Amino acid sequence: MKILYFSWLREKIGVPFEEVEVRSETVGDLIKELINQDHKYELAFEDIKSIRVAVDQKIIQDFNVSIKNAREVAFFPPMTGG
Amino acid sequence: MHQTIKKCYISVNVQKVDFDINSEIKKIKSNKIIGGIANFTGVVRNSGREKEELVSLELEHYPGMTEKAIMLICEDAQKRWNLNFIKVIHRVGRLFAGDNIVLVLTASAHRKEAFKSAEFIMDFLKSRAPIWKKEHYRTHSSWVQSKEEDELILNDW
């Protein structure tokens, strides 16, 4: 699965994206799985309320959303377009 | 990315290069059923958040998703108002004070629908388009934080 990071989340993790073998079935579990892998994820996901998520390029509100068939999951802070 | 829904032509572009407002308006006016065009142009400014002068503004985005997300906002606007044209151009990359950032053009037979829909699209672009701004100063850089009021304002629509 492709995991993408944007803005300060990308800076904290150090890469814009990575291909990862994922066991998790939900967004919430994926965050836990990443945090268990490396301290940098723990730092990046520290303020979980300021993290927004898109699964296959669609914004999701609920971290219990399934990622079983997802091709990509993106993590980013609140958007500042316009 | 473009499509026509119920006689409303919607066009969305995410690009590094500048846009020319007059030529975009001219294209829309070639259609003779238009009664009015609302035009909003967002421009890079010295935000005044820092004491220093802004050197540049960097706009990062989610390639692939940005155009789709903006198109969804336009589709929503098309459902709410009777429109003939919607044109959104959002720039990304490194910009400088005074540069154009975003163009929203909405055209309708009547002014109110054009005004309202342009405002609606801008409000949603602020917090629903996957774009992040970073301000660069001579001595440091900082990510622009989203404003709570920008999120709350969406409830009014």
gemmi code that builds the backbone of each chain (N, CA, C; Angstrom):
import gemmi

chains = {
    "A": [
        ("MET", (0.843, -1.191, 0.000), (0.000, 0.000, 0.000), (0.881, 1.245, 0.000)),
        ("LYS", (0.398, 2.261, -0.721), (1.149, 3.511, -0.757), (0.620, 4.438, 0.347)),
        ("ILE", (1.539, 4.930, 1.161), (1.146, 5.875, 2.206), (1.799, 7.215, 1.895)),
        ("LEU", (0.985, 8.255, 1.849), (1.503, 9.583, 1.501), (1.397, 10.538, 2.697)),
        ("TYR", (2.349, 11.463, 2.752), (2.352, 12.464, 3.821), (2.514, 13.839, 3.199)),
        ("PHE", (1.798, 14.821, 3.758), (1.915, 16.180, 3.232), (2.201, 17.178, 4.341)),
        ("SER", (2.722, 18.330, 3.909), (2.966, 19.475, 4.787), (3.914, 19.088, 5.937)),
        ("TRP", (3.633, 19.557, 7.159), (4.588, 19.280, 8.244), (4.643, 17.804, 8.616)),
        ("LEU", (3.621, 17.063, 8.251), (3.649, 15.618, 8.519), (4.726, 14.952, 7.649)),
        ("ARG", (4.811, 15.390, 6.407), (5.846, 14.904, 5.483), (7.233, 15.259, 6.023)),
        ("GLU", (7.363, 16.481, 6.539), (8.665, 16.910, 7.064), (9.067, 16.090, 8.288)),
        ("LYS", (8.090, 15.799, 9.148), (8.404, 15.035, 10.363), (8.785, 13.590, 10.036)),
        ("ILE", (8.129, 13.023, 9.032), (8.399, 11.622, 8.688), (9.598, 11.514, 7.741)),
        ("GLY", (9.834, 12.557, 6.986), (11.065, 12.602, 6.194), (10.939, 12.115, 4.761)),
        ("VAL", (9.764, 11.590, 4.389), (9.542, 11.162, 2.993), (8.130, 11.593, 2.551)),
        ("PRO", (7.955, 11.888, 1.243), (6.618, 12.263, 0.781), (5.667, 11.060, 0.686)),
        ("PHE", (6.243, 9.884, 0.450), (5.403, 8.670, 0.411), (6.276, 7.446, 0.627)),
        ("GLU", (5.637, 6.336, 0.934), (6.370, 5.070, 1.066), (5.438, 3.912, 0.722)),
        ("GLU", (6.022, 2.845, 0.188), (5.252, 1.632, -0.097), (5.436, 0.714, 1.105)),
        ("VAL", (4.319, 0.316, 1.729), (4.418, -0.446, 2.973), (3.523, -1.688, 2.903)),
        ("GLU", (4.054, -2.788, 3.421), (3.220, -3.990, 3.612), (2.421, -3.760, 4.874)),
        ("VAL", (1.112, -3.697, 4.731), (0.282, -3.320, 5.869), (-0.567, -4.504, 6.334)),
        ("ARG", (-0.626, -4.687, 7.667), (-1.490, -5.733, 8.214), (-2.822, -5.161, 8.708)),
        ("SER", (-2.776, -3.886, 9.023), (-3.953, -3.234, 9.617), (-5.147, -3.232, 8.670)),
        ("GLU", (-6.341, -3.266, 9.279), (-7.550, -3.259, 8.458), (-8.296, -1.936, 8.524)),
        ("THR", (-7.898, -1.071, 9.450), (-8.550, 0.245, 9.541), (-7.480, 1.342, 9.598)),
        ("VAL", (-7.923, 2.574, 9.374), (-7.019, 3.725, 9.432), (-6.398, 3.834, 10.828)),
        ("GLY", (-7.245, 3.677, 11.841), (-6.771, 3.785, 13.226), (-5.688, 2.772, 13.532)),
        ("ASP", (-5.907, 1.528, 13.083), (-4.911, 0.471, 13.306), (-3.620, 0.758, 12.540)),
        ("LEU", (-3.764, 1.324, 11.344), (-2.580, 1.645, 10.543), (-1.705, 2.668, 11.276)),
        ("ILE", (-2.343, 3.667, 11.879), (-1.582, 4.670, 12.631), (-0.822, 3.982, 13.776)),
        ("LYS", (-1.501, 3.076, 14.483), (-0.842, 2.339, 15.589), (0.312, 1.495, 15.062)),
        ("GLU", (0.069, 0.838, 13.932), (1.104, -0.030, 13.343), (2.355, 0.786, 12.994)),
        ("LEU", (2.142, 1.963, 12.435), (3.275, 2.831, 12.070), (4.015, 3.303, 13.322)),
        ("ILE", (3.228, 3.721, 14.323), (3.837, 4.217, 15.567), (4.711, 3.142, 16.214)),
        ("ASN", (4.264, 1.891, 16.125), (5.049, 0.799, 16.717), (6.342, 0.531, 15.961)),
        ("GLN", (6.380, 0.972, 14.699), (7.566, 0.702, 13.873), (8.741, 1.621, 14.185)),
        ("ASP", (8.443, 2.900, 14.398), (9.535, 3.862, 14.514), (9.086, 5.079, 15.306)),
        ("HIS", (10.015, 5.630, 16.067), (9.722, 6.775, 16.925), (9.254, 8.001, 16.114)),
        ("LYS", (9.742, 8.126, 14.857), (9.379, 9.310, 14.059), (7.866, 9.382, 13.813)),
        ("TYR", (7.226, 8.213, 13.702), (5.773, 8.205, 13.504), (5.056, 8.655, 14.767)),
        ("GLU", (5.603, 8.238, 15.899), (5.028, 8.627, 17.174), (5.033, 10.152, 17.297)),
        ("LEU", (6.141, 10.759, 16.899), (6.251, 12.221, 16.946), (5.289, 12.879, 15.952)),
        ("ALA", (5.213, 12.303, 14.746), (4.380, 12.886, 13.693), (2.886, 12.809, 14.041)),
        ("PHE", (2.484, 11.692, 14.647), (1.058, 11.473, 14.945), (0.677, 11.875, 16.368)),
        ("GLU", (1.602, 12.544, 17.039), (1.412, 12.928, 18.438), (0.081, 13.666, 18.662)),
        ("ASP", (-0.151, 14.706, 17.817), (-1.370, 15.505, 17.964), (-2.406, 14.972, 16.976)),
        ("ILE", (-3.036, 13.876, 17.357), (-3.896, 13.130, 16.427), (-5.107, 13.951, 15.956)),
        ("LYS", (-5.530, 14.907, 16.786), (-6.693, 15.733, 16.410), (-6.395, 16.627, 15.199)),
        ("SER", (-5.118, 16.887, 14.964), (-4.774, 17.763, 13.834), (-4.398, 16.964, 12.581)),
        ("ILE", (-4.713, 15.668, 12.596), (-4.398, 14.831, 11.435), (-5.666, 14.558, 10.629)),
        ("ARG", (-5.574, 14.806, 9.325), (-6.681, 14.478, 8.427), (-6.240, 13.309, 7.552)),
        ("VAL", (-7.229, 12.532, 7.073), (-6.896, 11.312, 6.330), (-7.703, 11.220, 5.038)),
        ("ALA", (-7.056, 10.790, 3.972), (-7.766, 10.465, 2.735), (-7.446, 9.016, 2.372)),
        ("VAL", (-8.496, 8.239, 2.089), (-8.315, 6.862, 1.624), (-8.686, 6.843, 0.148)),
        ("ASP", (-7.742, 6.424, -0.671), (-7.919, 6.467, -2.130), (-8.437, 7.830, -2.585)),
        ("GLN", (-7.811, 8.876, -2.039), (-8.056, 10.264, -2.430), (-9.435, 10.786, -2.038)),
        ("LYS", (-10.078, 10.103, -1.079), (-11.344, 10.622, -0.540), (-11.175, 10.869, 0.949)),
        ("ILE", (-11.540, 12.098, 1.371), (-11.409, 12.453, 2.783), (-12.332, 11.567, 3.628)),
        ("ILE", (-11.801, 11.030, 4.707), (-12.651, 10.250, 5.624), (-12.624, 10.912, 7.003)),
        ("GLN", (-13.723, 10.805, 7.712), (-13.808, 11.433, 9.042), (-13.555, 10.408, 10.139)),
        ("ASP", (-13.900, 9.164, 9.848), (-13.911, 8.127, 10.867), (-12.675, 7.229, 10.719)),
        ("PHE", (-11.864, 7.137, 11.765), (-10.644, 6.325, 11.698), (-10.933, 4.822, 11.674)),
        ("ASN", (-12.216, 4.445, 11.844), (-12.565, 3.019, 11.761), (-12.832, 2.563, 10.331)),
        ("VAL", (-12.694, 3.471, 9.391), (-12.912, 3.129, 7.981), (-11.941, 2.028, 7.553)),
        ("SER", (-12.449, 1.065, 6.798), (-11.631, -0.066, 6.358), (-10.635, 0.363, 5.278)),
        ("ILE", (-9.426, -0.183, 5.358), (-8.435, 0.092, 4.316), (-8.023, -1.210, 3.623)),
        ("LYS", (-8.849, -2.250, 3.808), (-8.510, -3.577, 3.271), (-8.226, -3.560, 1.770)),
        ("ASN", (-9.073, -2.869, 1.007), (-8.880, -2.849, -0.446), (-8.303, -1.533, -0.953)),
        ("ALA", (-7.790, -0.719, -0.033), (-7.296, 0.607, -0.435), (-5.948, 0.486, -1.140)),
        ("ARG", (-5.764, 1.364, -2.129), (-4.463, 1.423, -2.812), (-3.561, 2.443, -2.141)),
        ("GLU", (-4.160, 3.563, -1.695), (-3.342, 4.564, -1.014), (-4.073, 5.257, 0.123)),
        ("VAL", (-3.291, 5.566, 1.141), (-3.809, 6.290, 2.302), (-2.911, 7.504, 2.492)),
        ("ALA", (-3.524, 8.679, 2.665), (-2.731, 9.905, 2.832), (-3.028, 10.544, 4.180)),
        ("PHE", (-1.966, 11.015, 4.833), (-2.094, 11.719, 6.115), (-1.623, 13.156, 5.931)),
        ("PHE", (-2.363, 14.103, 6.494), (-1.969, 15.511, 6.351), (-2.675, 16.370, 7.401)),
        ("PRO", (-2.141, 17.582, 7.634), (-2.825, 18.508, 8.547), (-4.027, 19.143, 7.857)),
        ("PRO", (-4.857, 19.896, 8.599), (-5.990, 20.578, 7.965), (-5.525, 21.414, 6.773)),
        ("MET", (-6.345, 21.419, 5.736), (-5.950, 22.042, 4.471), (-6.034, 23.567, 4.540)),
        ("THR", (-5.185, 24.218, 3.767), (-5.171, 25.688, 3.740), (-5.132, 26.186, 2.292)),
        ("GLY", (-6.147, 25.756, 1.528), (-6.204, 26.167, 0.121), (-6.816, 27.542, -0.051)),
        ("GLY", (-7.095, 27.863, -1.288), (-7.784, 29.106, -1.630), (-6.891, 30.318, -1.639)),
    ],
    "B": [
        ("MET", (-9.134, 19.274, -16.049), (-10.284, 18.413, -15.849), (-11.545, 19.233, -16.127)),
        ("HIS", (-12.446, 18.692, -16.984), (-13.677, 19.445, -17.245), (-14.837, 18.522, -17.558)),
        ("GLN", (-16.029, 19.021, -17.384), (-17.242, 18.260, -17.685), (-18.423, 19.209, -17.824)),
        ("THR", (-19.487, 18.718, -18.445), (-20.704, 19.521, -18.556), (-21.834, 18.794, -17.838)),
        ("ILE", (-22.437, 19.480, -16.872), (-23.589, 18.912, -16.168), (-24.769, 19.858, -16.373)),
        ("LYS", (-25.844, 19.344, -16.929), (-27.064, 20.140, -17.165), (-26.750, 21.531, -17.725)),
        ("LYS", (-26.076, 21.580, -18.815), (-25.743, 22.830, -19.519), (-24.776, 23.736, -18.746)),
        ("CYS", (-24.174, 23.192, -17.676), (-23.165, 23.982, -16.965), (-21.784, 23.388, -17.265)),
        ("TYR", (-20.935, 24.190, -17.878), (-19.593, 23.726, -18.209), (-18.675, 24.022, -17.019)),
        ("ILE", (-18.060, 22.964, -16.489), (-17.178, 23.125, -15.319), (-15.745, 22.780, -15.717)),
        ("SER", (-14.830, 23.667, -15.403), (-13.424, 23.428, -15.739), (-12.550, 23.718, -14.520)),
        ("VAL", (-11.675, 22.765, -14.189), (-10.791, 22.891, -13.020), (-9.348, 22.658, -13.450)),
        ("ASN", (-8.481, 23.597, -13.083), (-7.059, 23.426, -13.378), (-6.213, 23.682, -12.138)),
        ("VAL", (-5.238, 22.801, -11.926), (-4.242, 23.022, -10.873), (-2.919, 23.144, -11.603)),
        ("GLN", (-2.261, 24.282, -11.464), (-1.089, 24.533, -12.311), (-0.071, 25.439, -11.633)),
        ("LYS", (1.174, 25.353, -12.122), (2.228, 26.220, -11.585), (2.184, 27.597, -12.251)),
        ("VAL", (1.845, 27.617, -13.520), (1.924, 28.866, -14.286), (0.773, 29.822, -13.943)),
        ("ASP", (1.007, 31.088, -14.206), (0.012, 32.122, -13.949), (-1.168, 31.965, -14.909)),
        ("PHE", (-2.248, 32.673, -14.590), (-3.410, 32.665, -15.482), (-3.738, 34.100, -15.891)),
        ("ASP", (-4.468, 34.217, -16.980), (-4.857, 35.537, -17.463), (-6.369, 35.692, -17.305)),
        ("ILE", (-6.771, 36.539, -16.376), (-8.188, 36.677, -16.030), (-9.007, 37.115, -17.239)),
        ("ASN", (-8.477, 38.104, -17.982), (-9.232, 38.631, -19.125), (-9.515, 37.580, -20.183)),
        ("SER", (-8.507, 36.757, -20.445), (-8.740, 35.755, -21.498), (-9.719, 34.689, -21.013)),
        ("GLU", (-9.723, 34.403, -19.720), (-10.689, 33.427, -19.186), (-12.110, 33.995, -19.279)),
        ("ILE", (-12.252, 35.281, -18.961), (-13.577, 35.924, -19.039), (-14.060, 35.977, -20.499)),
        ("LYS", (-13.124, 36.282, -21.389), (-13.455, 36.363, -22.813), (-14.020, 35.031, -23.320)),
        ("LYS", (-13.394, 33.930, -22.883), (-13.848, 32.600, -23.310), (-15.287, 32.371, -22.866)),
        ("ILE", (-15.590, 32.764, -21.639), (-16.941, 32.555, -21.103), (-17.958, 33.424, -21.845)),
        ("LYS", (-17.550, 34.675, -22.151), (-18.472, 35.604, -22.800), (-18.821, 35.233, -24.235)),
        ("SER", (-18.031, 34.329, -24.816), (-18.340, 33.906, -26.179), (-19.685, 33.183, -26.217)),
        ("ASN", (-20.142, 32.741, -25.030), (-21.467, 32.134, -24.936), (-22.483, 33.238, -24.645)),
        ("LYS", (-23.442, 33.392, -25.546), (-24.304, 34.580, -25.476), (-25.464, 34.490, -24.487)),
        ("ILE", (-25.585, 33.404, -23.749), (-26.696, 33.332, -22.780), (-26.287, 33.852, -21.400)),
        ("ILE", (-25.021, 34.185, -21.245), (-24.507, 34.661, -19.954), (-24.992, 36.073, -19.665)),
        ("GLY", (-25.503, 36.284, -18.430), (-25.922, 37.625, -18.041), (-24.935, 38.292, -17.102)),
        ("GLY", (-24.124, 37.464, -16.426), (-23.163, 38.038, -15.492), (-22.092, 37.034, -15.102)),
        ("ILE", (-20.913, 37.563, -14.840), (-19.798, 36.700, -14.421), (-19.252, 37.243, -13.107)),
        ("ALA", (-19.208, 36.384, -12.077), (-18.558, 36.783, -10.824), (-17.119, 36.292, -10.880)),
        ("ASN", (-16.219, 37.165, -10.439), (-14.795, 36.860, -10.552), (-14.136, 37.075, -9.201)),
        ("PHE", (-13.563, 36.013, -8.641), (-12.747, 36.186, -7.439), (-11.321, 35.777, -7.761)),
        ("THR", (-10.376, 36.660, -7.470), (-8.966, 36.328, -7.659), (-8.266, 36.432, -6.319)),
        ("GLY", (-7.662, 35.329, -5.883), (-6.888, 35.318, -4.643), (-5.446, 35.662, -4.967)),
        ("VAL", (-4.843, 36.525, -4.128), (-3.503, 37.030, -4.402), (-2.599, 36.806, -3.184)),
        ("VAL", (-1.327, 36.510, -3.418), (-0.369, 36.329, -2.320), (-0.152, 37.682, -1.630)),
        ("ARG", (-0.262, 37.669, -0.297), (-0.057, 38.930, 0.428), (0.926, 38.717, 1.571)),
        ("ASN", (1.458, 39.832, 2.035), (2.246, 39.832, 3.260), (1.249, 39.686, 4.390)),
        ("SER", (1.190, 38.513, 5.015), (0.097, 38.238, 5.947), (0.156, 39.102, 7.189)),
        ("GLY", (1.328, 39.602, 7.523), (1.465, 40.390, 8.745), (1.549, 39.511, 9.975)),
        ("ARG", (1.590, 38.186, 9.756), (1.706, 37.252, 10.877), (3.076, 37.369, 11.536)),
        ("GLU", (4.064, 37.754, 10.712), (5.439, 37.854, 11.225), (5.904, 39.299, 11.056)),
        ("LYS", (6.958, 39.651, 11.812), (7.490, 41.010, 11.691), (8.231, 41.192, 10.366)),
        ("GLU", (8.826, 40.089, 9.912), (9.599, 40.161, 8.672), (8.693, 40.211, 7.444)),
        ("GLU", (9.282, 40.625, 6.331), (8.539, 40.587, 5.080), (8.578, 39.207, 4.457)),
        ("LEU", (7.466, 38.827, 3.885), (7.374, 37.525, 3.229), (8.311, 37.469, 2.021)),
        ("VAL", (9.111, 36.408, 1.956), (9.975, 36.232, 0.781), (9.189, 35.484, -0.299)),
        ("SER", (8.558, 34.385, 0.094), (7.749, 33.634, -0.877), (6.718, 32.773, -0.158)),
        ("LEU", (5.745, 32.335, -0.929), (4.702, 31.439, -0.408), (4.748, 30.157, -1.232)),
        ("GLU", (4.897, 29.038, -0.516), (4.972, 27.741, -1.208), (3.638, 27.022, -1.036)),
        ("LEU", (3.088, 26.537, -2.147), (1.833, 25.790, -2.066), (2.083, 24.342, -2.466)),
        ("GLU", (1.930, 23.467, -1.462), (2.076, 22.027, -1.703), (0.674, 21.468, -1.921)),
        ("HIS", (0.561, 20.449, -2.748), (-0.769, 19.859, -2.927), (-0.656, 18.360, -3.153)),
        ("TYR", (-1.813, 17.722, -3.250), (-1.892, 16.264, -3.392), (-2.224, 15.979, -4.858)),
        ("PRO", (-1.201, 15.788, -5.693), (-1.455, 15.583, -7.129), (-2.428, 14.416, -7.324)),
        ("GLY", (-3.374, 14.601, -8.197), (-4.357, 13.540, -8.431), (-5.633, 13.801, -7.658)),
        ("MET", (-5.472, 14.199, -6.393), (-6.670, 14.425, -5.582), (-7.165, 15.867, -5.670)),
        ("THR", (-6.250, 16.809, -5.822), (-6.622, 18.232, -5.753), (-7.699, 18.593, -6.769)),
        ("GLU", (-7.481, 18.225, -8.027), (-8.468, 18.558, -9.064), (-9.806, 17.886, -8.788)),
        ("LYS", (-9.745, 16.628, -8.342), (-10.993, 15.902, -8.051), (-11.763, 16.563, -6.919)),
        ("ALA", (-11.035, 16.977, -5.875), (-11.672, 17.605, -4.709), (-12.311, 18.937, -5.110)),
        ("ILE", (-11.611, 19.702, -5.956), (-12.159, 20.994, -6.402), (-13.374, 20.755, -7.304)),
        ("MET", (-13.287, 19.736, -8.143), (-14.414, 19.405, -9.031), (-15.656, 19.043, -8.211)),
        ("LEU", (-15.469, 18.319, -7.110), (-16.609, 17.966, -6.243), (-17.286, 19.221, -5.687)),
        ("ILE", (-16.471, 20.211, -5.305), (-17.000, 21.480, -4.784), (-17.822, 22.179, -5.878)),
        ("CYS", (-17.283, 22.176, -7.101), (-17.987, 22.818, -8.234), (-19.296, 22.107, -8.553)),
        ("GLU", (-19.268, 20.766, -8.469), (-20.494, 19.993, -8.735), (-21.573, 20.362, -7.725)),
        ("ASP", (-21.139, 20.548, -6.486), (-22.054, 20.955, -5.431), (-22.660, 22.323, -5.739)),
        ("ALA", (-21.823, 23.242, -6.197), (-22.287, 24.591, -6.544), (-23.280, 24.528, -7.699)),
        ("GLN", (-22.983, 23.674, -8.670), (-23.870, 23.535, -9.842), (-25.260, 23.047, -9.432)),
        ("LYS", (-25.287, 22.170, -8.395), (-26.572, 21.646, -7.921), (-27.392, 22.727, -7.224)),
        ("ARG", (-26.698, 23.659, -6.542), (-27.396, 24.658, -5.729), (-27.857, 25.872, -6.520)),
        ("TRP", (-27.115, 26.235, -7.565), (-27.452, 27.453, -8.310), (-27.541, 27.167, -9.804)),
        ("ASN", (-28.262, 28.013, -10.494), (-28.443, 27.847, -11.922), (-27.267, 28.526, -12.636)),
        ("LEU", (-26.277, 27.731, -13.000), (-25.045, 28.289, -13.552), (-24.789, 27.776, -14.960)),
        ("ASN", (-24.088, 28.586, -15.748), (-23.709, 28.173, -17.100), (-22.231, 27.800, -17.191)),
        ("PHE", (-21.430, 28.452, -16.351), (-19.991, 28.168, -16.362), (-19.414, 28.218, -14.950)),
        ("ILE", (-18.500, 27.317, -14.680), (-17.684, 27.434, -13.468), (-16.248, 27.187, -13.909)),
        ("LYS", (-15.382, 28.127, -13.565), (-13.966, 27.947, -13.903), (-13.144, 28.169, -12.632)),
        ("VAL", (-12.344, 27.164, -12.260), (-11.435, 27.331, -11.122), (-10.021, 27.027, -11.580)),
        ("ILE", (-9.117, 27.963, -11.317), (-7.694, 27.703, -11.552), (-6.987, 27.924, -10.218)),
        ("HIS", (-6.297, 26.912, -9.720), (-5.544, 27.048, -8.472), (-4.076, 26.837, -8.769)),
        ("ARG", (-3.275, 27.815, -8.376), (-1.835, 27.664, -8.616), (-1.161, 26.937, -7.460)),
        ("VAL", (-0.088, 26.229, -7.760), (0.726, 25.549, -6.746), (2.192, 25.884, -7.026)),
        ("GLY", (3.062, 25.516, -6.100), (4.489, 25.804, -6.268), (4.878, 27.040, -5.492)),
        ("ARG", (5.943, 27.704, -5.918), (6.466, 28.846, -5.161), (5.984, 30.163, -5.773)),
        ("LEU", (5.314, 30.962, -4.959), (4.750, 32.232, -5.428), (5.278, 33.388, -4.580)),
        ("PHE", (5.097, 34.596, -5.087), (5.613, 35.789, -4.406), (4.493, 36.810, -4.180)),
        ("ALA", (4.718, 37.715, -3.234), (3.687, 38.706, -2.905), (3.200, 39.394, -4.176)),
        ("GLY", (1.898, 39.475, -4.331), (1.304, 40.092, -5.514), (0.947, 39.094, -6.604)),
        ("ASP", (1.468, 37.871, -6.495), (1.147, 36.843, -7.511), (-0.295, 36.354, -7.351)),
        ("ASN", (-0.882, 35.958, -8.448), (-2.198, 35.305, -8.394), (-2.062, 33.928, -7.765)),
        ("ILE", (-3.019, 33.563, -6.898), (-3.045, 32.190, -6.351), (-4.193, 31.405, -6.966)),
        ("VAL", (-5.381, 32.015, -6.927), (-6.559, 31.251, -7.321), (-7.542, 32.142, -8.087)),
        ("LEU", (-8.193, 31.536, -9.062), (-9.224, 32.232, -9.824), (-10.517, 31.420, -9.756)),
        ("VAL", (-11.593, 32.080, -9.372), (-12.911, 31.445, -9.428), (-13.803, 32.330, -10.283)),
        ("LEU", (-14.319, 31.769, -11.363), (-15.265, 32.477, -12.225), (-16.550, 31.664, -12.268)),
        ("THR", (-17.664, 32.334, -11.986), (-18.948, 31.657, -12.131), (-19.833, 32.540, -12.990)),
        ("ALA", (-20.533, 31.930, -13.920), (-21.359, 32.699, -14.838), (-22.776, 32.150, -14.847)),
        ("SER", (-23.714, 33.100, -14.867), (-25.120, 32.734, -14.823), (-25.924, 33.772, -15.600)),
        ("ALA", (-27.214, 33.509, -15.742), (-28.067, 34.505, -16.384), (-28.242, 35.700, -15.452)),
        ("HIS", (-28.187, 35.440, -14.140), (-28.453, 36.504, -13.152), (-27.322, 36.640, -12.146)),
        ("ARG", (-27.152, 37.855, -11.616), (-25.988, 38.149, -10.792), (-25.926, 37.379, -9.487)),
        ("LYS", (-27.097, 37.238, -8.818), (-27.070, 36.663, -7.475), (-26.504, 35.252, -7.468)),
        ("GLU", (-26.872, 34.479, -8.466), (-26.404, 33.094, -8.511), (-24.902, 33.044, -8.756)),
        ("ALA", (-24.419, 33.988, -9.559), (-22.980, 34.054, -9.826), (-22.217, 34.452, -8.559)),
        ("PHE", (-22.679, 35.506, -7.885), (-22.022, 35.961, -6.648), (-21.994, 34.855, -5.603)),
        ("LYS", (-23.162, 34.310, -5.314), (-23.303, 33.305, -4.256), (-22.423, 32.098, -4.513)),
        ("SER", (-22.463, 31.600, -5.740), (-21.728, 30.360, -6.034), (-20.219, 30.585, -5.969)),
        ("ALA", (-19.765, 31.781, -6.370), (-18.317, 32.054, -6.301), (-17.861, 32.078, -4.838)),
        ("GLU", (-18.694, 32.665, -3.981), (-18.358, 32.716, -2.558), (-18.357, 31.316, -1.945)),
        ("PHE", (-19.350, 30.534, -2.320), (-19.457, 29.150, -1.849), (-18.210, 28.351, -2.229)),
        ("ILE", (-17.809, 28.469, -3.480), (-16.636, 27.714, -3.962), (-15.382, 28.151, -3.206)),
        ("MET", (-15.199, 29.449, -3.008), (-14.022, 29.935, -2.279), (-14.014, 29.431, -0.839)),
        ("ASP", (-15.163, 29.473, -0.181), (-15.240, 29.000, 1.210), (-14.812, 27.534, 1.317)),
        ("PHE", (-15.252, 26.736, 0.366), (-14.918, 25.312, 0.428), (-13.484, 25.013, -0.021)),
        ("LEU", (-12.953, 25.838, -0.923), (-11.555, 25.649, -1.342), (-10.613, 25.786, -0.153)),
        ("LYS", (-10.950, 26.713, 0.754), (-10.102, 27.004, 1.919), (-9.796, 25.751, 2.731)),
        ("SER", (-10.822, 24.934, 2.975), (-10.566, 23.797, 3.862), (-10.928, 22.430, 3.295)),
        ("ARG", (-11.282, 22.374, 1.982), (-11.596, 21.073, 1.381), (-10.716, 20.730, 0.174)),
        ("ALA", (-9.868, 21.650, -0.228), (-8.937, 21.335, -1.326), (-7.595, 20.969, -0.691)),
        ("PRO", (-7.043, 19.800, -1.036), (-5.807, 19.337, -0.381), (-4.576, 20.137, -0.816)),
        ("ILE", (-4.525, 21.347, -0.247), (-3.440, 22.288, -0.538), (-2.958, 22.829, 0.802)),
        ("TRP", (-1.637, 22.953, 0.927), (-1.059, 23.469, 2.177), (-0.075, 24.578, 1.845)),
        ("LYS", (-0.198, 25.695, 2.586), (0.645, 26.860, 2.319), (1.768, 26.962, 3.344)),
        ("LYS", (2.959, 27.282, 2.854), (4.090, 27.518, 3.754), (4.689, 28.884, 3.433)),
        ("GLU", (4.823, 29.701, 4.478), (5.395, 31.037, 4.283), (6.900, 30.990, 4.511)),
        ("HIS", (7.640, 31.544, 3.575), (9.094, 31.599, 3.715), (9.528, 33.028, 4.005)),
        ("TYR", (10.288, 33.172, 5.081), (10.872, 34.463, 5.436), (12.385, 34.339, 5.313)),
        ("ARG", (13.080, 35.468, 5.455), (14.530, 35.440, 5.280), (15.180, 34.504, 6.310)),
        ("THR", (14.675, 34.534, 7.551), (15.333, 33.769, 8.619), (14.644, 32.445, 8.950)),
        ("HIS", (13.413, 32.277, 8.516), (12.710, 31.029, 8.876), (11.507, 30.804, 7.953)),
        ("SER", (10.873, 29.651, 8.127), (9.673, 29.309, 7.351), (8.614, 28.767, 8.303)),
        ("SER", (7.339, 28.963, 7.953), (6.308, 28.355, 8.801), (5.064, 27.992, 7.983)),
        ("TRP", (4.477, 26.852, 8.345), (3.246, 26.399, 7.686), (2.091, 27.265, 8.139)),
        ("VAL", (1.262, 27.671, 7.205), (0.071, 28.453, 7.537), (-0.917, 27.518, 8.241)),
        ("GLN", (-1.418, 27.962, 9.399), (-2.368, 27.126, 10.130), (-3.791, 27.395, 9.662)),
        ("SER", (-4.574, 26.322, 9.622), (-5.971, 26.505, 9.214), (-6.695, 27.280, 10.318)),
        ("LYS", (-7.685, 28.059, 9.907), (-8.440, 28.840, 10.891), (-9.734, 28.113, 11.212)),
        ("GLU", (-10.079, 28.114, 12.485), (-11.298, 27.435, 12.911), (-12.523, 28.051, 12.225)),
        ("GLU", (-12.465, 29.388, 12.057), (-13.614, 30.080, 11.452), (-13.844, 29.633, 10.002)),
        ("ASP", (-12.755, 29.242, 9.317), (-12.907, 28.761, 7.937), (-13.688, 27.454, 7.885)),
        ("GLU", (-13.531, 26.644, 8.945), (-14.258, 25.376, 9.033), (-15.714, 25.648, 9.433)),
        ("LEU", (-15.893, 26.558, 10.403), (-17.244, 26.854, 10.918), (-18.141, 27.496, 9.866)),
        ("ILE", (-17.528, 28.311, 9.003), (-18.282, 29.047, 7.999), (-18.997, 28.094, 7.017)),
        ("LEU", (-18.462, 26.889, 6.889), (-19.055, 25.911, 5.967), (-20.443, 25.478, 6.429)),
        ("ASN", (-20.662, 25.541, 7.747), (-21.979, 25.163, 8.279), (-23.076, 26.127, 7.843)),
        ("ASP", (-22.680, 27.345, 7.459), (-23.679, 28.346, 7.049), (-24.272, 28.044, 5.668)),
        ("TRP", (-23.607, 27.191, 4.903), (-24.100, 26.928, 3.548), (-25.147, 25.832, 3.507)),
    ],
}
model = gemmi.Model(1)
for chain_id, residues in chains.items():
    chain = gemmi.Chain(chain_id)
    for i, (resn, *xyz) in enumerate(residues, 1):
        res = gemmi.Residue()
        res.name, res.seqid = resn, gemmi.SeqId(i, " ")
        for name, pos in zip(("N", "CA", "C"), xyz):
            atom = gemmi.Atom()
            atom.name, atom.element = name, gemmi.Element(name[0])
            atom.pos, atom.b_iso = gemmi.Position(*pos), 0.0
            res.add_atom(atom)
        chain.add_residue(res)
    model.add_chain(chain)
structure = gemmi.Structure()
structure.add_model(model)
structure.setup_entities()
